Amino acid sequence: MGRKPKLWSDPAGRFSIDLPTGWAPETKEGNVITFTKTAPDTNIRARVSVEMRSVPPNVKLAHFASRVMEEVESVARNVKMIDEDRIECSGVPALRRLFSHQERGHVQLTDEVVQVIFLAGERAFVLTLEMPAGTRELFWEDFELMTKGMNASGPGDEIRPMKAGEARKKVRAGEMINPDVAPY
């Protein structure tokens, strides 16, 4: 039988994500949407954020991921890389990183962070799971479901990256456009 996915769609129509039981949207600040969950019995809380950014055409995943890591190192203390591998998310190649850092600069409080970074056309996504160090097993299965159930295209969007020299699709006279997707 298995589990039936529970899809949560971004109100702006930019993406949808499989949201496991217990996770709830907390904040929506610009291009970052945050979901939280408190583990039963332990009262340990984790946060997953989905950040969307516009990128120029033909940006390489490795280059964008290195920029994201530079930003992390500029705001977090004692960042220690634990692991890095390549996966697939939303049908495109993605980079997954596991690292730790000091929480709010406190020497004894350490957080573990898992980031999945991928590009969908001219949009970049950074999915970040942040939790206290040593508690990853409480939230790992849920985060795996989220990354596998991530759909980085809104209604009518194409994820296929544009090829060099390829022009954007032009709107023809009389063509219907989804008003929830097209910004005005």
JOSULNOR-V323848 format. One record per residue. PHI is phi in radians with two decimals (999 if undefined). Layout:
PHI
PHI
This chain:
999
1.44
-1.59
-1.62
-1.10
-1.99
-1.43
-1.98
-1.84
-1.07
-1.00
-1.51
1.30
-1.53
-2.88
-2.38
-2.49
-1.34
-1.88
-1.10
-1.01
1.73
-1.55
-2.43
-1.12
-1.93
-2.32
-2.32
-1.97
1.05
-1.71
-2.12
-2.06
-2.01
-2.08
-2.28
-2.62
-1.89
-1.18
-1.13
1.30
-1.82
1.07
-1.58
-1.93
-2.20
-2.32
-2.03
-2.07
-2.02
-1.92
-2.03
-2.36
-1.50
-2.28
-1.20
-1.09
1.15
-1.28
-1.52
-1.01
-1.06
-1.16
-1.09
-1.11
-1.17
-1.15
-1.08
-1.15
-1.05
-1.12
-1.07
-1.14
-1.36
-1.94
-1.90
-1.71
0.88
-1.26
-2.19
-1.26
-1.82
-2.74
-2.64
-2.62
-1.87
-2.36
-2.10
-2.43
1.00
1.39
-2.25
-1.10
-2.42
-1.97
-1.98
-2.15
-2.12
-2.58
-2.19
-2.74
-1.33
-1.37
0.87
1.29
-1.42
-1.08
-1.66
-1.78
-2.11
-1.91
-1.81
-2.32
-2.05
-2.07
-2.04
-2.08
-2.63
-1.97
-2.21
1.22
-1.79
-2.17
-1.99
-2.16
-2.23
-1.67
-2.23
-1.83
-2.19
-2.66
-1.06
-1.02
1.53
-2.00
-1.01
-1.09
-1.25
-2.10
-1.07
-1.06
-1.11
-1.15
-1.06
-1.11
-1.12
-1.20
-1.26
-1.67
-1.40
-2.20
-1.49
-2.07
-1.45
-1.02
1.43
-1.41
-1.96
-1.56
-0.86
-1.17
-1.31
-1.50
-1.00
1.47
-1.42
-1.52
-1.16
-1.23
-1.61
-1.45
-1.63
-1.05
1.48
-1.32
-1.45
-2.21
-1.23
-1.19
-1.33
-1.74
-1.40
-1.30
-1.91
